[in-house]
């Protein structure tokens, strides 16, 4: 549902390089590379008409698709939740990966955001067809981003300062209504949340669940530090299992930090020592204020951000001491990274 790995203002899909002309890009639509001005889907496509589609937003670092397996596994899980399993649609992980790589190569992009969408295709009526009889629409859109990784190696941030976040009245859709782990084109829940932030100009909206506990932001997972522990809303609630969320938890545990996944109120977060957002494109972004209450980043946020950059640098940009090349995105060995 929400897009932290797009999830995540700065939405993942707002991430555009300054001065870049989108009209010059090529997008991948149903097997064809087309100029952005010509790339389109039918007005009768179910993704357009009903939001009947799933998507993922992936970041490419130096030509490496960051955590591709995790993203495509989640995409296939979303398609399962929509009743159109990928295998019945005739889609494979290698096929989708090839479409993404072709699109990056056609645009001469090594560092980019990638949005991969799969819709149920065109139908004459409302009733969804059986998956085996579906001709899906598959679209790949890419946008340039700065180099990631370590700042001393040329890595740049995709955000320009700590985020201001705001609790909104719009509640997170309960899992019983729409599975929380499904990332679909039905994005109204998140859109309505962001509409509310227009008045204050907040960077992100914080959605609560039906019981008034913090769920997630409109395009990111939320973390905070309190009582020397790193805390984040549990997946038991209506929370998207963000790929970057999982990465942060792995880094924290590897570093020996106490980690707690639970249910927290807005007051819990507002009283935190530190808070930050996590999403694939924005990575780790400190929270400056929450509902007007100053929080800020801190030593834990700074360390985790550095560890994240180090991991990206090592896996996507590193060269050996003899001056070897960076990982080749088209080699079998580097594809397993």
Secondary structure, DSSP 8 states (H G I E B T S, - for coil): ---TT------GGG---TT--GGG-EEEETTEEEETTT----TTBHHHHH--EEEEEEEEETTEETTHHHHHHHHHHHHHHTT--HHHHT--HHHHHHHHHHHHHHTT-SSEEEEEEEE--B-SSSS---GGG---EEEEEEEE----S-GGGT---S-SS-EEEEEEEEE---TTTS-TT--BS--HHHHHHHHHTTTTT-SEEEEE-TTSBEEEESSSEEEEEETTEEEEE-TTSS----HHHHHHHHHHHHTT-EEEEE--BHHHHHT-SEEEEEETTTEEEEEEEETTEE----HHHHHHHHHHHHHHIIIII---TT------TTSHHHHT-
